[in-house]
Amino acid sequence: MTSRVFFADLRTTPKRNLLDKIDSLLDGVGLKERFRGGHLIAVKLHFGEKGNASYVRPVFVRRVVDRIKETGAGPFLTDTNTLYVGTRGNSVDHLRTAIENGFDFAVVSAPLIIADGLRGEAGTPIRVQGRHLDEVSIAREVAAADGLVAISHFKCHELTGFGGVLKNVGMGCASREGKLTQHSSCAPVVDPDGCTACGDCASACPSDAIEVGAAAVIDDGACIGCGHCIAVCPQGTINVRWNETPGRLQEKMVEHFEGAVKGKDGRCVYLTFINQVSPACDCYGHNDAPIVPDIGVLASTDPVAIDQAAADLVCAAEGFRETALASGHAPGGDKFRGVHPLIDWEVQLEYAQTRGLGSRRYTLAGV
């Protein structure tokens, strides 16, 4: 099967700007036929870590919101709390960061809802029967939404090679428990030097897996991997053991993607911005110099095809020297292995295709 991916370059004229091109992309994927009055639509994006400036601009998000509203549906902007400690680790800090980065109601014309609760604890179990997981934990408000529009910033990633739609939805729509499952196959660990034995982690643990003496200790056998202890530790001394292999992580991520879109057949649209293609995830509080020139914007209803197309366009570009790109500078060179040489980024695409989530074969249609 060959899927259709719509492409808009970044050239503009006085009569047609980038917002007009976003309209054409959304027309191409049939947005107005996919949603109706009464639908609540999750607009999944990355609000950007504080100090990072490569996330998708709020003005572009506003255009998508306005187009969804024209269908009669109710859009809300959403993301989930991070597994690590940062400026988006709980809903209070996350919303503050989002607003400071420009995602205020006055700008985007839609409410902001952190989908997995105050501390990432609000997950809905979704059955997927995957290679690794029978069930995945998806952020409650994403699972409850009638449809999904994923707005992704395409960039490199140190664990998945690149981050596109599959990562934005698969990792970004998982609850804290789901994120922990993707990144680790064992219980978190307490740094005894920073622990004050306050007991907050033990009180939050639903499986009584934590004992507190001079410092807290987590029982690997009793831990259920919910991650609540990481969220509540006031000292930030409970850490994920990042022991999962990149290949297994990517496949678990795809299984979470499958859970996030389950029940939303025909009501998912994907929009990907290939600009400021940075060498690492937007979860860092900085963004290094882009490794290729800005390319354009893609839209599709096939998540595999749009990620494949974005990867192909980046690899086809001339890479910038004197950046984090160490090899593959010539057009056609593997830009993702040029930054992260040990990561086989095609695993996520191949597994997603195997799971029936989309096709790596596509045609590119200009708008």
TORKOL-132815 format. One record per residue (C-alpha): residue number from 0; chain; x, y, z. Coordinates in nm, 4 decimals. Example, Ala and Ser with C-alpha at 12.3 -4.5 7.8 and 13.67 -1.06 7.14 Angstrom:
! residues 2
<n:0 | chain:A | east:1.2300 | north:-0.4500 | up:0.7800> .
<n:1 | chain:A | east:1.3670 | north:-0.1060 | up:0.7140> .
***
This chain:
! residues 367
<n:0 | chain:A | east:0.0000 | north:0.0000 | up:0.0000> .
<n:1 | chain:A | east:0.1205 | north:0.3494 | up:-0.0854> .
<n:2 | chain:A | east:0.0081 | north:0.6397 | up:0.1327> .
<n:3 | chain:A | east:-0.0224 | north:1.0043 | up:0.0417> .
<n:4 | chain:A | east:0.1851 | north:1.2698 | up:0.2156> .
<n:5 | chain:A | east:0.1238 | north:1.6375 | up:0.1397> .
<n:6 | chain:A | east:0.4204 | north:1.8761 | up:0.1327> .
<n:7 | chain:A | east:0.4530 | north:2.2536 | up:0.1483> .
<n:8 | chain:A | east:0.7903 | north:2.4180 | up:0.1082> .
<n:9 | chain:A | east:0.8747 | north:2.7397 | up:0.2899> .
<n:10 | chain:A | east:0.8627 | north:2.9734 | up:-0.0097> .
<n:11 | chain:A | east:0.5992 | north:3.2456 | up:0.0225> .
<n:12 | chain:A | east:0.4636 | north:3.5427 | up:-0.1706> .
<n:13 | chain:A | east:0.2660 | north:3.8516 | up:-0.0734> .
<n:14 | chain:A | east:-0.0463 | north:3.6593 | up:-0.1773> .
<n:15 | chain:A | east:0.0318 | north:3.3271 | up:-0.0044> .
<n:16 | chain:A | east:0.2048 | north:3.2982 | up:0.3308> .
<n:17 | chain:A | east:0.2856 | north:2.9954 | up:0.5484> .
<n:18 | chain:A | east:-0.0514 | north:3.0098 | up:0.7232> .
<n:19 | chain:A | east:-0.2193 | north:2.9795 | up:0.3838> .
<n:20 | chain:A | east:-0.0013 | north:2.6779 | up:0.3087> .
<n:21 | chain:A | east:-0.1055 | north:2.5159 | up:0.6373> .
<n:22 | chain:A | east:-0.4664 | north:2.5618 | up:0.5223> .
<n:23 | chain:A | east:-0.3839 | north:2.3792 | up:0.1977> .
<n:24 | chain:A | east:-0.2186 | north:2.0943 | up:0.3872> .
<n:25 | chain:A | east:-0.5218 | north:2.0544 | up:0.6121> .
<n:26 | chain:A | east:-0.7491 | north:2.0588 | up:0.3087> .
<n:27 | chain:A | east:-0.5329 | north:1.7886 | up:0.1538> .
<n:28 | chain:A | east:-0.5882 | north:1.5497 | up:0.4456> .
<n:29 | chain:A | east:-0.9607 | north:1.6290 | up:0.4554> .
<n:30 | chain:A | east:-0.9667 | north:1.7850 | up:0.7999> .
<n:31 | chain:A | east:-1.3168 | north:1.9281 | up:0.7672> .
<n:32 | chain:A | east:-1.4626 | north:1.5836 | up:0.6913> .
<n:33 | chain:A | east:-1.2936 | north:1.4127 | up:0.9874> .
<n:34 | chain:A | east:-1.4422 | north:1.6049 | up:1.2793> .
<n:35 | chain:A | east:-1.7903 | north:1.7304 | up:1.3648> .
<n:36 | chain:A | east:-1.9818 | north:1.9174 | up:1.6309> .
<n:37 | chain:A | east:-1.9566 | north:1.7511 | up:1.9711> .
<n:38 | chain:A | east:-1.6127 | north:1.6013 | up:1.9070> .
<n:39 | chain:A | east:-1.3380 | north:1.6948 | up:2.1525> .
<n:40 | chain:A | east:-1.0067 | north:1.6933 | up:1.9674> .
<n:41 | chain:A | east:-0.6676 | north:1.6576 | up:2.1351> .
<n:42 | chain:A | east:-0.4076 | north:1.8732 | up:1.9604> .
<n:43 | chain:A | east:-0.0897 | north:1.6988 | up:2.0704> .
<n:44 | chain:A | east:0.2248 | north:1.9070 | up:2.0587> .
<n:45 | chain:A | east:0.5408 | north:1.9756 | up:2.2557> .
<n:46 | chain:A | east:0.5236 | north:2.3025 | up:2.4500> .
<n:47 | chain:A | east:0.9038 | north:2.3174 | up:2.4711> .
<n:48 | chain:A | east:1.1249 | north:2.2889 | up:2.7746> .
<n:49 | chain:A | east:1.2140 | north:2.6245 | up:2.9296> .
<n:50 | chain:A | east:1.5179 | north:2.7551 | up:2.7428> .
<n:51 | chain:A | east:1.4423 | north:2.5561 | up:2.4268> .
<n:52 | chain:A | east:1.3248 | north:2.7546 | up:2.1242> .
<n:53 | chain:A | east:1.2857 | north:2.4956 | up:1.8468> .
<n:54 | chain:A | east:0.9272 | north:2.3891 | up:1.9207> .
<n:55 | chain:A | east:0.6504 | north:2.4685 | up:1.6707> .
<n:56 | chain:A | east:0.5506 | north:2.8350 | up:1.6890> .
<n:57 | chain:A | east:0.2188 | north:2.9100 | up:1.8609> .
<n:58 | chain:A | east:0.1004 | north:3.1191 | up:1.5644> .
<n:59 | chain:A | east:0.1009 | north:2.8058 | up:1.3457> .
<n:60 | chain:A | east:-0.0822 | north:2.6094 | up:1.6142> .
<n:61 | chain:A | east:-0.3477 | north:2.8828 | up:1.6258> .
<n:62 | chain:A | east:-0.4184 | north:2.8316 | up:1.2557> .
<n:63 | chain:A | east:-0.4762 | north:2.4587 | up:1.3110> .
<n:64 | chain:A | east:-0.7015 | north:2.5321 | up:1.6082> .
<n:65 | chain:A | east:-0.9095 | north:2.7742 | up:1.4021> .
<n:66 | chain:A | east:-0.9556 | north:2.5179 | up:1.1262> .
<n:67 | chain:A | east:-1.0667 | north:2.2510 | up:1.3748> .
<n:68 | chain:A | east:-1.3196 | north:2.4946 | up:1.5215> .
<n:69 | chain:A | east:-1.4693 | north:2.5451 | up:1.1754> .
<n:70 | chain:A | east:-1.5833 | north:2.1796 | up:1.1841> .
<n:71 | chain:A | east:-1.7808 | north:2.2443 | up:1.5035> .
<n:72 | chain:A | east:-1.5409 | north:2.0344 | up:1.7128> .
<n:73 | chain:A | east:-1.3738 | north:2.1548 | up:2.0321> .
<n:74 | chain:A | east:-0.9922 | north:2.1471 | up:2.0191> .
<n:75 | chain:A | east:-0.7674 | north:2.1521 | up:2.3258> .
<n:76 | chain:A | east:-0.3878 | north:2.1710 | up:2.3312> .
<n:77 | chain:A | east:-0.2242 | north:1.8941 | up:2.5261> .
<n:78 | chain:A | east:0.0938 | north:1.7193 | up:2.6269> .
<n:79 | chain:A | east:0.1964 | north:1.4940 | up:2.9154> .
<n:80 | chain:A | east:0.4307 | north:1.5462 | up:3.2060> .
<n:81 | chain:A | east:0.7901 | north:1.4373 | up:3.1662> .
<n:82 | chain:A | east:0.9477 | north:1.1353 | up:3.3278> .
<n:83 | chain:A | east:1.2599 | north:1.3310 | up:3.4189> .
<n:84 | chain:A | east:1.2740 | north:1.6273 | up:3.6564> .
<n:85 | chain:A | east:1.2587 | north:1.9517 | up:3.4588> .
<n:86 | chain:A | east:1.0280 | north:2.2449 | up:3.3877> .
<n:87 | chain:A | east:0.7439 | north:2.0154 | up:3.2700> .
<n:88 | chain:A | east:0.7538 | north:1.7421 | up:3.5361> .
<n:89 | chain:A | east:0.4141 | north:1.8261 | up:3.6865> .
<n:90 | chain:A | east:0.1079 | north:2.0050 | up:3.5532> .
<n:91 | chain:A | east:0.1673 | north:2.3274 | up:3.7447> .
<n:92 | chain:A | east:0.5211 | north:2.3736 | up:3.6142> .
<n:93 | chain:A | east:0.4215 | north:2.2377 | up:3.2738> .
<n:94 | chain:A | east:0.1410 | north:2.4882 | up:3.2216> .
<n:95 | chain:A | east:0.3599 | north:2.7730 | up:3.3435> .
<n:96 | chain:A | east:0.6305 | north:2.6731 | up:3.0940> .
<n:97 | chain:A | east:0.3774 | north:2.6408 | up:2.8106> .
<n:98 | chain:A | east:0.2352 | north:2.9860 | up:2.8762> .
<n:99 | chain:A | east:0.5812 | north:3.1427 | up:2.9048> .
<n:100 | chain:A | east:0.6672 | north:2.9838 | up:2.5697> .
<n:101 | chain:A | east:0.3688 | north:3.1532 | up:2.4065> .
<n:102 | chain:A | east:0.0909 | north:2.8936 | up:2.4334> .
<n:103 | chain:A | east:-0.1546 | north:3.1195 | up:2.6140> .
<n:104 | chain:A | east:-0.5267 | north:3.1144 | up:2.5349> .
<n:105 | chain:A | east:-0.5045 | north:3.4666 | up:2.3958> .
<n:106 | chain:A | east:-0.2539 | north:3.3423 | up:2.1378> .
<n:107 | chain:A | east:-0.3736 | north:2.9911 | up:2.0529> .
<n:108 | chain:A | east:-0.7486 | north:3.0294 | up:2.1169> .
<n:109 | chain:A | east:-0.7775 | north:2.6887 | up:2.2849> .
<n:110 | chain:A | east:-0.7553 | north:2.5653 | up:2.6431> .
<n:111 | chain:A | east:-0.4416 | north:2.3875 | up:2.7604> .
<n:112 | chain:A | east:-0.4943 | north:2.0527 | up:2.9337> .
<n:113 | chain:A | east:-0.2092 | north:1.8392 | up:3.0643> .
<n:114 | chain:A | east:-0.3399 | north:1.4987 | up:2.9685> .
<n:115 | chain:A | east:-0.2013 | north:1.2765 | up:3.2433> .
<n:116 | chain:A | east:-0.3022 | north:1.4581 | up:3.5601> .
<n:117 | chain:A | east:-0.1236 | north:1.6656 | up:3.8206> .
<n:118 | chain:A | east:0.1833 | north:1.4431 | up:3.8487> .
<n:119 | chain:A | east:0.1505 | north:1.2113 | up:3.5493> .
<n:120 | chain:A | east:-0.0533 | north:0.9554 | up:3.7396> .
<n:121 | chain:A | east:-0.3712 | north:0.9680 | up:3.5279> .
<n:122 | chain:A | east:-0.3412 | north:0.6859 | up:3.2780> .
<n:123 | chain:A | east:-0.5941 | north:0.4675 | up:3.0990> .
<n:124 | chain:A | east:-0.4939 | north:0.1066 | up:3.0256> .
<n:125 | chain:A | east:-0.5352 | north:0.0226 | up:2.6566> .
<n:126 | chain:A | east:-0.4979 | north:-0.3319 | up:2.5265> .
<n:127 | chain:A | east:-0.2630 | north:-0.3666 | up:2.2272> .
<n:128 | chain:A | east:-0.1173 | north:-0.7196 | up:2.2470> .
<n:129 | chain:A | east:0.2180 | north:-0.6125 | up:2.1118> .
<n:130 | chain:A | east:0.5523 | north:-0.7886 | up:2.0886> .
<n:131 | chain:A | east:0.6552 | north:-0.6504 | up:2.4274> .
<n:132 | chain:A | east:0.3392 | north:-0.5270 | up:2.5986> .
<n:133 | chain:A | east:-0.0140 | north:-0.6631 | up:2.6163> .
<n:134 | chain:A | east:-0.1405 | north:-0.3351 | up:2.7591> .
<n:135 | chain:A | east:-0.0145 | north:0.0235 | up:2.7577> .
<n:136 | chain:A | east:-0.0895 | north:0.3187 | up:2.9854> .
<n:137 | chain:A | east:-0.2127 | north:0.6193 | up:2.7840> .
<n:138 | chain:A | east:-0.2767 | north:0.9638 | up:2.9296> .
<n:139 | chain:A | east:-0.6391 | north:0.9786 | up:3.0362> .
<n:140 | chain:A | east:-0.7490 | north:1.2858 | up:2.8430> .
<n:141 | chain:A | east:-0.5899 | north:1.1643 | up:2.5197> .
<n:142 | chain:A | east:-0.7624 | north:0.8286 | up:2.5569> .
<n:143 | chain:A | east:-1.0945 | north:1.0065 | up:2.6205> .
<n:144 | chain:A | east:-1.0641 | north:1.2445 | up:2.3227> .
<n:145 | chain:A | east:-1.2705 | north:1.1764 | up:2.0106> .
<n:146 | chain:A | east:-0.9880 | north:1.2598 | up:1.7709> .
<n:147 | chain:A | east:-0.6244 | north:1.3626 | up:1.7535> .
<n:148 | chain:A | east:-0.4222 | north:1.6176 | up:1.5611> .
<n:149 | chain:A | east:-0.0501 | north:1.5668 | up:1.6241> .
<n:150 | chain:A | east:0.1668 | north:1.8681 | up:1.5477> .
<n:151 | chain:A | east:0.5266 | north:1.7497 | up:1.5515> .
<n:152 | chain:A | east:0.8645 | north:1.9202 | up:1.5262> .
<n:153 | chain:A | east:1.0960 | north:1.6848 | up:1.3374> .
<n:154 | chain:A | east:1.4462 | north:1.6555 | up:1.4850> .
<n:155 | chain:A | east:1.7157 | north:1.4066 | up:1.5841> .
<n:156 | chain:A | east:1.6887 | north:1.2053 | up:1.9043> .
<n:157 | chain:A | east:1.9539 | north:1.0295 | up:2.1088> .
<n:158 | chain:A | east:1.7464 | north:0.7138 | up:2.1713> .
<n:159 | chain:A | east:1.5264 | north:0.6831 | up:1.8623> .
<n:160 | chain:A | east:1.7483 | north:0.8441 | up:1.5967> .
<n:161 | chain:A | east:1.4789 | north:1.0942 | up:1.5072> .
<n:162 | chain:A | east:1.1667 | north:1.2236 | up:1.6736> .
<n:163 | chain:A | east:0.8577 | north:1.2617 | up:1.4582> .
<n:164 | chain:A | east:0.4932 | north:1.1591 | up:1.4787> .
<n:165 | chain:A | east:0.5526 | north:0.8127 | up:1.6235> .
<n:166 | chain:A | east:0.7551 | north:0.9573 | up:1.9084> .
<n:167 | chain:A | east:0.5365 | north:1.2656 | up:1.9628> .
<n:168 | chain:A | east:0.2318 | north:1.0440 | up:2.0085> .
<n:169 | chain:A | east:0.3820 | north:0.7155 | up:2.1292> .
<n:170 | chain:A | east:0.6013 | north:0.8612 | up:2.3996> .
<n:171 | chain:A | east:0.4273 | north:1.1935 | up:2.4366> .
<n:172 | chain:A | east:0.0797 | north:1.0497 | up:2.4962> .
<n:173 | chain:A | east:0.1920 | north:0.7916 | up:2.7516> .
<n:174 | chain:A | east:0.1317 | north:0.8431 | up:3.1216> .
<n:175 | chain:A | east:0.4330 | north:0.8483 | up:3.3534> .
<n:176 | chain:A | east:0.3927 | north:0.4735 | up:3.3950> .
<n:177 | chain:A | east:0.3949 | north:0.4303 | up:3.0178> .
<n:178 | chain:A | east:0.7073 | north:0.6405 | up:2.9766> .
<n:179 | chain:A | east:0.8866 | north:0.4457 | up:3.2482> .
<n:180 | chain:A | east:0.7904 | north:0.1182 | up:3.0799> .
<n:181 | chain:A | east:0.9387 | north:0.2392 | up:2.7513> .
<n:182 | chain:A | east:1.2684 | north:0.3539 | up:2.9006> .
<n:183 | chain:A | east:1.3361 | north:0.0953 | up:3.1682> .
<n:184 | chain:A | east:1.2795 | north:-0.2685 | up:3.2522> .
<n:185 | chain:A | east:1.3570 | north:-0.2331 | up:3.6235> .
<n:186 | chain:A | east:1.2531 | north:-0.0246 | up:3.9236> .
<n:187 | chain:A | east:1.3774 | north:0.3315 | up:3.9816> .
<n:188 | chain:A | east:1.6683 | north:0.3737 | up:4.2218> .
<n:189 | chain:A | east:1.7171 | north:0.6142 | up:4.5134> .
<n:190 | chain:A | east:2.0372 | north:0.8165 | up:4.5483> .
<n:191 | chain:A | east:2.1030 | north:0.7783 | up:4.9240> .
<n:192 | chain:A | east:2.3265 | north:1.0863 | up:4.9351> .
<n:193 | chain:A | east:2.0383 | north:1.3160 | up:4.8408> .
<n:194 | chain:A | east:1.7574 | north:1.1339 | up:5.0223> .
<n:195 | chain:A | east:1.6283 | north:1.2993 | up:5.3420> .
<n:196 | chain:A | east:1.4060 | north:1.0026 | up:5.4360> .
<n:197 | chain:A | east:1.0977 | north:1.2260 | up:5.4254> .
<n:198 | chain:A | east:0.8737 | north:0.9317 | up:5.3326> .
<n:199 | chain:A | east:0.6802 | north:1.1073 | up:5.0543> .
<n:200 | chain:A | east:0.7745 | north:0.8343 | up:4.8070> .
<n:201 | chain:A | east:0.6575 | north:0.5550 | up:5.0378> .
<n:202 | chain:A | east:0.3265 | north:0.7321 | up:5.0956> .
<n:203 | chain:A | east:0.2725 | north:0.7679 | up:4.7198> .
<n:204 | chain:A | east:0.3669 | north:0.4095 | up:4.6318> .
<n:205 | chain:A | east:0.0531 | north:0.2055 | up:4.5508> .
<n:206 | chain:A | east:0.2325 | north:-0.1290 | up:4.5902> .
<n:207 | chain:A | east:0.4146 | north:-0.0708 | up:4.9228> .
<n:208 | chain:A | east:0.7442 | north:-0.1271 | up:4.7437> .
<n:209 | chain:A | east:0.9397 | north:0.1397 | up:4.9344> .
<n:210 | chain:A | east:1.0872 | north:0.1159 | up:5.2822> .
<n:211 | chain:A | east:1.2318 | north:0.4193 | up:5.4544> .
<n:212 | chain:A | east:1.5168 | north:0.3933 | up:5.7024> .
<n:213 | chain:A | east:1.8189 | north:0.6188 | up:5.6879> .
<n:214 | chain:A | east:1.7188 | north:0.6518 | up:5.3204> .
<n:215 | chain:A | east:1.4402 | north:0.5167 | up:5.1029> .
<n:216 | chain:A | east:1.4934 | north:0.1790 | up:4.9341> .
<n:217 | chain:A | east:1.2801 | north:0.0458 | up:4.6467> .
<n:218 | chain:A | east:1.2077 | north:-0.3274 | up:4.6252> .
<n:219 | chain:A | east:1.2555 | north:-0.4301 | up:4.2601> .
<n:220 | chain:A | east:1.0254 | north:-0.7290 | up:4.2982> .
<n:221 | chain:A | east:0.7361 | north:-0.5330 | up:4.4470> .
<n:222 | chain:A | east:0.7667 | north:-0.2231 | up:4.2205> .
<n:223 | chain:A | east:0.4929 | north:-0.2048 | up:3.9551> .
<n:224 | chain:A | east:0.6659 | north:0.0666 | up:3.7505> .
<n:225 | chain:A | east:0.4100 | north:0.3442 | up:3.7959> .
<n:226 | chain:A | east:0.6723 | north:0.6155 | up:3.8514> .
<n:227 | chain:A | east:0.4732 | north:0.7941 | up:4.1233> .
<n:228 | chain:A | east:0.7792 | north:0.8023 | up:4.3506> .
<n:229 | chain:A | east:0.9780 | north:0.9961 | up:4.0877> .
<n:230 | chain:A | east:0.7044 | north:1.2563 | up:4.0639> .
<n:231 | chain:A | east:0.6625 | north:1.3244 | up:4.4358> .
<n:232 | chain:A | east:1.0261 | north:1.3185 | up:4.5549> .
<n:233 | chain:A | east:1.0924 | north:1.6780 | up:4.6720> .
<n:234 | chain:A | east:1.4701 | north:1.6331 | up:4.6438> .
<n:235 | chain:A | east:1.4609 | north:1.4773 | up:4.2965> .
<n:236 | chain:A | east:1.6812 | north:1.1905 | up:4.4133> .
<n:237 | chain:A | east:1.4747 | north:0.9011 | up:4.2728> .
<n:238 | chain:A | east:1.6067 | north:0.8246 | up:3.9281> .
<n:239 | chain:A | east:1.5063 | north:0.6162 | up:3.6286> .
<n:240 | chain:A | east:1.7473 | north:0.3390 | up:3.5384> .
<n:241 | chain:A | east:1.7661 | north:0.4073 | up:3.1650> .
<n:242 | chain:A | east:1.8519 | north:0.0475 | up:3.0787> .
<n:243 | chain:A | east:1.6297 | north:-0.0272 | up:2.7804> .
<n:244 | chain:A | east:1.7964 | north:-0.0843 | up:2.4434> .
<n:245 | chain:A | east:1.7155 | north:0.1665 | up:2.1665> .
<n:246 | chain:A | east:1.5511 | north:-0.1032 | up:1.9540> .
<n:247 | chain:A | east:1.3192 | north:-0.2300 | up:2.2256> .
<n:248 | chain:A | east:1.2428 | north:0.1274 | up:2.3328> .
<n:249 | chain:A | east:1.1347 | north:0.2157 | up:1.9805> .
<n:250 | chain:A | east:0.9107 | north:-0.0896 | up:1.9582> .
<n:251 | chain:A | east:0.7520 | north:-0.0169 | up:2.2967> .
<n:252 | chain:A | east:0.7019 | north:0.3422 | up:2.1807> .
<n:253 | chain:A | east:0.5171 | north:0.2161 | up:1.8719> .
<n:254 | chain:A | east:0.2953 | north:-0.0016 | up:2.0913> .
<n:255 | chain:A | east:0.2067 | north:0.3059 | up:2.2976> .
<n:256 | chain:A | east:0.1347 | north:0.4951 | up:1.9745> .
<n:257 | chain:A | east:-0.1071 | north:0.2185 | up:1.8823> .
<n:258 | chain:A | east:-0.2786 | north:0.2551 | up:2.2198> .
<n:259 | chain:A | east:-0.3039 | north:0.6333 | up:2.1882> .
<n:260 | chain:A | east:-0.4869 | north:0.6243 | up:1.8538> .
<n:261 | chain:A | east:-0.7001 | north:0.3187 | up:1.9269> .
<n:262 | chain:A | east:-1.0699 | north:0.3971 | up:1.8813> .
<n:263 | chain:A | east:-0.9946 | north:0.7095 | up:1.6769> .
<n:264 | chain:A | east:-1.0045 | north:0.5530 | up:1.3291> .
<n:265 | chain:A | east:-1.0516 | north:0.8182 | up:1.0630> .
<n:266 | chain:A | east:-1.0155 | north:1.0960 | up:1.3205> .
<n:267 | chain:A | east:-0.6365 | north:1.1364 | up:1.3350> .
<n:268 | chain:A | east:-0.4370 | north:1.3941 | up:1.1387> .
<n:269 | chain:A | east:-0.0596 | north:1.4458 | up:1.1471> .
<n:270 | chain:A | east:0.1239 | north:1.7701 | up:1.0714> .
<n:271 | chain:A | east:0.5051 | north:1.7780 | up:1.0818> .
<n:272 | chain:A | east:0.7330 | north:2.0833 | up:1.0714> .
<n:273 | chain:A | east:1.0789 | north:2.0130 | up:0.9288> .
<n:274 | chain:A | east:1.2599 | north:2.3252 | up:1.0403> .
<n:275 | chain:A | east:1.5314 | north:2.3940 | up:1.2973> .
<n:276 | chain:A | east:1.6212 | north:2.0242 | up:1.2729> .
<n:277 | chain:A | east:1.8183 | north:2.0083 | up:1.5950> .
<n:278 | chain:A | east:2.0528 | north:1.7231 | up:1.6952> .
<n:279 | chain:A | east:1.8606 | north:1.6340 | up:2.0118> .
<n:280 | chain:A | east:1.5128 | north:1.6274 | up:2.1617> .
<n:281 | chain:A | east:1.3166 | north:1.9448 | up:2.2425> .
<n:282 | chain:A | east:1.3035 | north:1.8170 | up:2.6017> .
<n:283 | chain:A | east:1.6413 | north:1.9776 | up:2.6664> .
<n:284 | chain:A | east:1.6507 | north:2.3322 | up:2.7990> .
<n:285 | chain:A | east:1.8461 | north:2.4400 | up:2.4899> .
<n:286 | chain:A | east:1.8522 | north:2.3686 | up:2.1175> .
<n:287 | chain:A | east:2.1797 | north:2.3316 | up:1.9314> .
<n:288 | chain:A | east:2.2353 | north:2.4597 | up:1.5773> .
<n:289 | chain:A | east:2.0261 | north:2.2840 | up:1.3099> .
<n:290 | chain:A | east:2.2026 | north:2.0153 | up:1.1060> .
<n:291 | chain:A | east:2.0270 | north:2.0847 | up:0.7723> .
<n:292 | chain:A | east:1.8465 | north:2.3823 | up:0.6151> .
<n:293 | chain:A | east:1.4778 | north:2.4324 | up:0.6903> .
<n:294 | chain:A | east:1.2738 | north:2.2152 | up:0.4523> .
<n:295 | chain:A | east:0.8984 | north:2.2574 | up:0.4904> .
<n:296 | chain:A | east:0.5799 | north:2.1170 | up:0.6407> .
<n:297 | chain:A | east:0.4144 | north:1.7770 | up:0.5852> .
<n:298 | chain:A | east:0.0618 | north:1.6512 | up:0.6460> .
<n:299 | chain:A | east:-0.0862 | north:1.3022 | up:0.6267> .
<n:300 | chain:A | east:-0.3277 | north:1.0621 | up:0.7875> .
<n:301 | chain:A | east:-0.0587 | north:0.7904 | up:0.7820> .
<n:302 | chain:A | east:0.1867 | north:0.8272 | up:1.0726> .
<n:303 | chain:A | east:0.4430 | north:0.5884 | up:0.9254> .
<n:304 | chain:A | east:0.4444 | north:0.7494 | up:0.5818> .
<n:305 | chain:A | east:0.4835 | north:1.1028 | up:0.7174> .
<n:306 | chain:A | east:0.7761 | north:1.0012 | up:0.9402> .
<n:307 | chain:A | east:0.9395 | north:0.8146 | up:0.6510> .
<n:308 | chain:A | east:0.8917 | north:1.1143 | up:0.4219> .
<n:309 | chain:A | east:1.0354 | north:1.3544 | up:0.6787> .
<n:310 | chain:A | east:1.3373 | north:1.1286 | up:0.7327> .
<n:311 | chain:A | east:1.3929 | north:1.0996 | up:0.3574> .
<n:312 | chain:A | east:1.3738 | north:1.4777 | up:0.3077> .
<n:313 | chain:A | east:1.6239 | north:1.5423 | up:0.5865> .
<n:314 | chain:A | east:1.8661 | north:1.2804 | up:0.4556> .
<n:315 | chain:A | east:1.8329 | north:1.4201 | up:0.1023> .
<n:316 | chain:A | east:1.9409 | north:1.7667 | up:0.2175> .
<n:317 | chain:A | east:2.2941 | north:1.9033 | up:0.2271> .
<n:318 | chain:A | east:2.4094 | north:1.8849 | up:0.5873> .
<n:319 | chain:A | east:2.5621 | north:2.1782 | up:0.7702> .
<n:320 | chain:A | east:2.9246 | north:2.1439 | up:0.8690> .
<n:321 | chain:A | east:3.0540 | north:2.2770 | up:1.2008> .
<n:322 | chain:A | east:2.7432 | north:2.1408 | up:1.3729> .
<n:323 | chain:A | east:2.6751 | north:1.8230 | up:1.5717> .
<n:324 | chain:A | east:2.6476 | north:1.6398 | up:1.2375> .
<n:325 | chain:A | east:2.9738 | north:1.4407 | up:1.2232> .
<n:326 | chain:A | east:2.9148 | north:1.2482 | up:0.8986> .
<n:327 | chain:A | east:2.6675 | north:1.2087 | up:0.6120> .
<n:328 | chain:A | east:2.6867 | north:1.5747 | up:0.5087> .
<n:329 | chain:A | east:2.6339 | north:1.5065 | up:0.1371> .
<n:330 | chain:A | east:2.2797 | north:1.4852 | up:-0.0008> .
<n:331 | chain:A | east:2.1582 | north:1.1301 | up:0.0595> .
<n:332 | chain:A | east:2.3800 | north:1.0815 | up:0.3640> .
<n:333 | chain:A | east:2.2243 | north:0.9387 | up:0.6799> .
<n:334 | chain:A | east:2.1848 | north:1.2511 | up:0.8912> .
<n:335 | chain:A | east:2.0517 | north:1.0702 | up:1.1973> .
<n:336 | chain:A | east:2.3400 | north:0.8244 | up:1.2194> .
<n:337 | chain:A | east:2.5626 | north:1.1218 | up:1.1465> .
<n:338 | chain:A | east:2.4617 | north:1.2561 | up:1.4867> .
<n:339 | chain:A | east:2.3773 | north:0.9339 | up:1.6736> .
<n:340 | chain:A | east:2.5785 | north:0.6612 | up:1.4974> .
<n:341 | chain:A | east:2.4722 | north:0.3725 | up:1.7216> .
<n:342 | chain:A | east:2.0956 | north:0.4166 | up:1.6739> .
<n:343 | chain:A | east:1.9053 | north:0.2239 | up:1.4070> .
<n:344 | chain:A | east:1.6210 | north:0.4711 | up:1.3575> .
<n:345 | chain:A | east:1.4414 | north:0.2520 | up:1.1045> .
<n:346 | chain:A | east:1.3285 | north:0.0126 | up:1.3789> .
<n:347 | chain:A | east:1.0308 | north:0.2333 | up:1.4701> .
<n:348 | chain:A | east:0.9180 | north:0.2628 | up:1.1079> .
<n:349 | chain:A | east:0.9482 | north:-0.1062 | up:1.0303> .
<n:350 | chain:A | east:0.7733 | north:-0.2162 | up:1.3480> .
<n:351 | chain:A | east:0.4912 | north:0.0369 | up:1.3027> .
<n:352 | chain:A | east:0.4375 | north:-0.0907 | up:0.9498> .
<n:353 | chain:A | east:0.4383 | north:-0.4497 | up:1.0774> .
<n:354 | chain:A | east:0.1730 | north:-0.3541 | up:1.3333> .
<n:355 | chain:A | east:-0.0510 | north:-0.2218 | up:1.0538> .
<n:356 | chain:A | east:-0.0243 | north:0.1407 | up:1.1626> .
<n:357 | chain:A | east:0.0784 | north:0.2698 | up:0.8222> .
<n:358 | chain:A | east:0.3058 | north:0.2238 | up:0.5231> .
<n:359 | chain:A | east:0.6682 | north:0.3189 | up:0.4581> .
<n:360 | chain:A | east:0.5743 | north:0.3589 | up:0.0925> .
<n:361 | chain:A | east:0.4347 | north:0.6997 | up:0.0040> .
<n:362 | chain:A | east:0.3837 | north:0.9569 | up:-0.2673> .
<n:363 | chain:A | east:0.4650 | north:1.3187 | up:-0.1997> .
<n:364 | chain:A | east:0.2052 | north:1.5710 | up:-0.3185> .
<n:365 | chain:A | east:0.2923 | north:1.9399 | up:-0.3238> .
<n:366 | chain:A | east:0.0335 | north:2.1981 | up:-0.2203> .
***
